[in-house]
Amino acid sequence: MKHIAQPQISDEEISLVTQTIRSKGFVEGKNAKEFEKEFAEFVGAKYAICTTNGTAALHLAFEGLNIPPAAEVITSAFTFIASANAICFGGGIPIFADIDPDTFNISPDNIEALITPKTKCIAPIHIFGLPSDMKAISDIAEDNELLVIEDACQAHGGRIDGKHAGTFGDVGCFSFYATKNMITGEGGMVVTDNEELAARIRSLKNHGRGPTGGYYHHQIAYNFRLADPLAAIGLIQLRKLPKMLKKRQKNAEAIRSTIKELESLKVQKIPPGTTHGHYVCAAVLENPEITVDTVINKLKSMNIASRRIYSVPCHQQPTYLKGIKNWRWSKYVNYPDYSQISLPITERISRSHFEVPIHPGVTPDEIGIIQDALLNIFS
């Protein structure tokens, strides 16, 4: 249990990657096309466009929806920094909302309070694999004529009343980084039900080419294509995903049951009708008599991997406290002074949470060891 995450790679992935390389299929090709088709079916979207990583997926979403420079995008600071940075790539302004103290996801009430005439988009993040309150967020977006870009990079398998995370808004973005519920090593996917938007994003990721390809280019664009050997990994991983999700759920439910027994700890609340993707199982420490660092060190001394995954929220990162002043768009866009932003719940959860392993490679015996360790530390 030395590792928080452990890619579940078998001979199936190795075989298809080997076949792909032997057939000289290095660039995006038939594996990628099949991967897109099957991923769209899995999440229930009409269109899926694979790309180089989750950050690129977010970049393409903001670009595809024409979010203009100086537009405000309301999002969460309790996440990996790529979620906020993708807003900045085209000159957008991240406006950080506080999170719900129970779900750790963006607070719909806080979103409403931050809407201004400059607001163009809401970008909820489904943190740790738990879908945000998309019913409330969709209603807010509709009432205020705002776009919605879902950061579902952690939410493979997350659903609300059976509808998959990433399919509620205008666009959903997924990551297949090596720690995720399913992987390609590096890779991402954009999903949408909008045919015109899908075509634009497909062109944006491929040097502005049209459907016929070739050397005719129709817009300023990028090269965010996914190499076919990586798509081969993703294709097999996707087919194995339901089984891997069941293992994650079983492991997470066991750990969550132990956490709920301990007065010093709080676990992420799963609202009724919501299916957690269980990317991360994190507890929040509510006992001031022991520090998170002490807990993490005790777990590590028992050979149990642990960490605070987002110990510094985005608005307190050097990128936004100082680095934003040197960002090329800062000459044209008036970014807020992020040092003056207070997000008390985000900051408290960032300081006080810790993660333990629940990936499919963790055995039932090892789950028992983690449970006993938590009971021992907090009894």
C-alpha positions in Angstrom: 0.0 0.0 0.0 2.9 2.3 -0.7 1.0 3.9 -3.6 -2.1 6.1 -3.5 -2.7 5.2 -7.2 -1.8 2.1 -9.2 -2.6 1.7 -12.9 -4.4 -1.5 -13.6 -2.6 -2.7 -16.8 -2.9 -6.3 -18.1 -1.8 -8.3 -21.1 -4.9 -7.0 -23.0 -3.5 -3.4 -23.1 0.0 -4.6 -23.8 -1.2 -6.8 -26.7 -3.2 -4.1 -28.4 -0.5 -1.5 -28.0 2.0 -4.0 -29.4 -0.3 -4.7 -32.4 -0.7 -0.9 -32.9 3.0 -0.3 -32.9 3.8 -3.2 -35.2 1.2 -1.9 -37.7 3.0 1.4 -37.6 -0.1 3.1 -36.1 1.7 5.8 -34.1 -0.6 8.8 -34.9 -4.2 9.2 -34.0 -6.1 6.5 -36.0 -8.5 3.6 -35.7 -8.0 3.0 -32.0 -8.8 6.6 -31.3 -12.0 6.5 -33.4 -13.2 3.4 -31.6 -12.3 4.9 -28.3 -14.3 8.0 -29.0 -17.3 5.9 -30.1 -17.3 3.7 -27.0 -16.6 6.5 -24.6 -19.6 8.5 -26.0 -21.8 5.5 -25.5 -20.5 4.9 -21.9 -21.3 8.4 -20.7 -24.4 8.9 -22.9 -23.1 11.7 -25.0 -23.7 12.2 -28.8 -20.1 13.1 -29.5 -16.7 12.5 -27.9 -13.4 13.9 -29.1 -10.2 12.5 -27.7 -7.2 14.7 -27.0 -3.8 14.8 -25.4 -4.8 15.3 -21.8 -7.5 16.7 -19.5 -6.0 20.2 -19.6 -6.2 20.2 -23.4 -9.8 19.0 -23.1 -10.6 22.0 -20.9 -8.7 24.3 -23.2 -10.6 23.1 -26.2 -13.9 23.5 -24.4 -13.3 27.1 -23.5 -12.0 27.8 -27.0 -14.8 25.9 -28.7 -17.4 27.9 -26.9 -15.7 31.2 -27.7 -15.3 32.4 -24.1 -13.9 35.9 -24.8 -10.9 37.6 -23.1 -11.9 39.3 -19.8 -14.9 37.0 -19.4 -15.5 35.8 -15.9 -15.8 32.1 -15.3 -17.0 30.9 -11.9 -15.3 27.8 -10.7 -13.8 26.1 -7.6 -10.4 26.6 -6.1 -10.4 23.2 -4.4 -8.9 21.3 -7.3 -5.9 20.7 -9.4 -4.6 24.0 -10.9 -5.2 23.0 -14.5 -9.0 23.7 -14.0 -8.3 27.4 -13.3 -5.4 27.7 -15.8 -7.5 26.5 -18.7 -9.8 29.5 -18.1 -6.8 31.8 -18.4 -5.4 30.4 -21.7 -7.8 32.5 -23.8 -7.8 35.5 -21.4 -10.7 34.4 -19.2 -10.8 35.3 -15.5 -11.2 32.6 -12.9 -13.7 33.7 -10.2 -13.4 31.3 -7.3 -16.5 30.3 -5.4 -16.4 28.6 -2.1 -17.4 25.0 -1.7 -20.1 23.1 0.1 -18.8 21.9 3.5 -20.4 18.4 3.1 -19.7 17.5 -0.6 -16.5 19.6 -1.1 -18.0 20.6 -4.5 -18.7 24.2 -5.6 -21.6 25.8 -3.7 -24.6 26.8 -5.9 -25.4 29.6 -3.5 -21.9 31.0 -3.7 -22.1 30.8 -7.5 -25.2 33.0 -7.6 -23.6 35.6 -5.3 -20.6 36.0 -7.7 -22.5 36.5 -11.0 -21.8 39.9 -12.6 -22.5 41.3 -16.1 -19.0 40.0 -17.0 -19.9 36.4 -16.1 -20.1 34.1 -19.2 -19.7 30.6 -17.8 -19.8 28.3 -14.8 -17.2 25.6 -14.6 -18.1 23.1 -11.9 -15.6 20.5 -10.9 -16.7 17.0 -9.8 -14.2 16.7 -7.0 -12.8 13.3 -6.1 -15.4 11.7 -8.5 -18.5 13.1 -6.8 -20.7 15.0 -9.2 -21.6 18.6 -8.3 -25.2 19.7 -7.8 -25.8 19.9 -11.5 -29.6 20.5 -11.2 -29.0 23.7 -9.2 -26.1 24.7 -11.4 -28.0 24.1 -14.6 -30.9 26.2 -13.3 -28.6 29.1 -12.3 -27.0 28.9 -15.8 -30.3 28.9 -17.6 -31.7 31.8 -15.5 -28.6 33.9 -16.2 -27.9 32.7 -19.8 -24.5 31.3 -18.9 -22.6 28.4 -20.5 -21.6 25.4 -18.4 -18.3 23.5 -18.9 -18.1 20.5 -16.6 -14.7 19.5 -15.4 -15.3 15.7 -15.1 -11.6 14.9 -15.1 -12.0 12.9 -11.9 -15.5 11.7 -12.4 -15.4 8.5 -14.6 -18.4 6.6 -13.3 -20.0 9.5 -11.4 -23.7 9.9 -12.1 -26.8 11.7 -10.9 -30.0 9.7 -11.2 -28.2 7.6 -13.8 -27.0 10.5 -16.0 -23.2 10.6 -16.2 -21.2 13.6 -15.0 -20.0 15.7 -17.9 -23.3 15.4 -19.8 -25.3 18.0 -18.0 -23.6 21.2 -19.4 -22.7 22.4 -22.8 -19.4 20.5 -22.7 -17.8 17.9 -20.4 -14.1 17.2 -20.0 -12.3 14.1 -18.9 -8.7 13.1 -18.1 -7.0 9.8 -18.5 -3.9 10.7 -16.5 -2.0 7.7 -15.0 -3.7 8.1 -11.5 -7.3 8.2 -12.8 -10.1 5.6 -12.7 -9.1 4.7 -16.2 -5.9 5.7 -17.9 -4.1 6.2 -21.2 -1.0 7.6 -19.4 -1.7 11.0 -20.7 -4.9 11.7 -22.5 -8.3 13.4 -22.4 -11.8 13.5 -23.8 -14.3 16.2 -24.6 -18.0 15.3 -24.8 -21.0 17.2 -26.0 -24.4 16.8 -27.6 -23.9 19.8 -29.9 -22.9 18.7 -33.4 -21.6 22.1 -34.5 -19.5 22.5 -31.3 -18.1 18.9 -31.7 -17.0 19.7 -35.2 -15.4 23.0 -34.1 -13.5 21.2 -31.3 -12.4 18.4 -33.6 -11.0 21.0 -36.0 -9.4 23.0 -33.1 -7.4 20.0 -31.9 -6.2 19.1 -35.4 -4.6 22.3 -36.9 -7.9 23.7 -38.0 -8.6 20.9 -40.5 -12.1 20.2 -41.8 -13.8 16.7 -41.9 -11.9 15.7 -45.1 -8.5 16.4 -43.5 -5.5 17.0 -45.8 -3.7 20.3 -46.0 -6.6 22.7 -46.0 -6.8 24.6 -42.7 -9.9 26.7 -41.8 -9.0 28.3 -38.4 -6.1 29.1 -36.1 -5.8 25.9 -34.1 -3.6 23.4 -32.2 -2.2 19.9 -32.3 -3.9 18.2 -29.4 -4.3 14.7 -31.1 -4.0 11.5 -29.1 -1.4 9.0 -30.3 -3.0 5.7 -31.3 -0.9 3.5 -28.9 -2.3 5.6 -26.0 -5.8 5.4 -27.4 -5.3 1.6 -27.5 -4.7 1.6 -23.8 -7.8 3.8 -23.3 -10.0 1.5 -25.3 -9.1 -1.6 -23.2 -9.3 0.4 -20.0 -12.8 1.7 -20.9 -14.0 -1.9 -21.4 -12.6 -2.8 -18.0 -13.9 0.3 -16.3 -17.2 -1.1 -14.9 -15.3 -3.8 -13.0 -12.6 -1.4 -11.8 -15.3 1.0 -10.6 -17.0 -1.8 -8.6 -13.7 -2.5 -6.9 -13.2 1.1 -6.1 -16.8 1.4 -4.7 -16.3 -1.7 -2.5 -13.0 -0.4 -1.1 -14.4 3.2 -0.6 -17.5 2.0 1.1 -15.5 0.0 3.6 -13.2 2.9 4.4 -16.1 5.4 4.6 -17.9 3.1 7.0 -14.9 3.2 9.4 -14.5 7.0 9.0 -18.2 7.5 9.9 -17.5 5.7 13.2 -14.9 8.2 14.3 -16.0 11.5 15.8 -12.7 13.2 14.8 -13.3 12.5 11.1 -15.7 13.6 8.4 -16.2 12.0 5.0 -17.5 13.5 1.8 -21.3 13.4 1.7 -23.0 11.6 -1.2 -26.4 13.1 -1.9 -29.4 10.9 -2.6 -29.5 9.7 -6.2 -25.8 10.4 -6.8 -23.2 7.8 -7.7 -19.7 8.6 -6.6 -16.9 7.7 -9.0 -14.5 7.1 -6.1 -11.4 8.6 -7.6 -10.3 9.7 -4.2 -11.4 8.7 -0.7 -10.5 11.6 1.7 -11.4 12.2 5.3 -11.5 15.7 6.9 -10.0 16.0 10.3 -12.2 17.8 12.8 -10.1 17.2 15.9 -7.8 20.1 16.8 -5.8 18.0 19.1 -4.0 16.2 16.3 -2.7 17.6 13.0 -3.2 16.2 9.5 0.6 15.9 9.1 0.7 13.7 12.2 -2.0 11.5 10.8 -0.3 11.2 7.5 3.0 10.4 9.1 1.5 7.7 11.3 -0.2 6.1 8.3 3.0 6.1 6.4 4.8 4.6 9.3 2.4 1.7 8.9 3.2 1.4 5.2 -0.1 3.1 4.2 0.2 5.8 1.5 -1.5 9.1 2.4 -1.4 12.7 1.4 -3.3 16.0 1.3 -4.0 16.1 -2.4 -5.0 19.8 -2.6 -3.3 21.3 0.3 -3.0 24.7 -1.4 -6.1 25.8 -3.2 -5.8 27.6 -6.5 -6.4 31.1 -5.2 -3.5 30.7 -2.8 -1.1 29.2 -5.3 1.9 31.4 -6.3 0.5 31.3 -9.9 -2.4 33.5 -8.8 -0.8 35.4 -6.0 2.1 36.6 -8.1 2.5 34.7 -11.4 -0.7 36.1 -12.9 0.9 39.5 -13.1 3.4 38.1 -15.6 0.9 36.2 -17.7 0.7 37.5 -21.2 -3.0 38.3 -21.0 -2.5 40.5 -17.9 -1.5 43.3 -20.3 -5.1 43.4 -21.6 -7.2 41.8 -18.8 -7.7 43.1 -15.3 -7.3 40.1 -13.1 -8.4 40.4 -9.5 -6.1 40.6 -6.6 -6.4 37.0 -5.6 -4.6 37.6 -2.3 -7.7 39.5 -1.1 -10.0 36.5 -1.8 -11.3 34.6 1.2 -12.8 31.1 0.8 -13.1 29.9 4.4 -14.6 26.5 3.7 -12.2 25.8 0.8 -9.2 26.8 3.0 -10.3 24.7 5.9 -10.9 21.6 3.9 -7.6 22.1 2.0 -5.8 22.2 5.4 -7.6 19.4 7.1 -8.1 16.5 4.6 -6.0 13.4 3.9 -6.3 10.6 1.4 -5.9 6.8 1.7 -5.7 4.3 -1.2 -8.8 2.7 -2.6 -7.7 1.8 -6.1 -8.6 -1.6 -7.5 -5.2 -3.0 -6.6 -5.9 -2.6 -2.9 -6.9 -6.0 -1.5 -9.6 -6.7 1.1 -6.9 -7.6 3.6 -5.2 -4.2 2.9 -8.5 -2.4 3.3 -8.8 -4.1 6.7 -5.3 -2.8 7.6 -6.3 0.7 6.7 -9.4 0.5 8.7 -7.5 -0.8 11.8 -4.9 1.9 11.4 -7.6 4.7 11.4 -9.3 3.1 14.4 -5.9 2.9 16.2 -5.0 6.5 15.4 -8.3 8.0 16.5 -9.4 5.7 19.3 
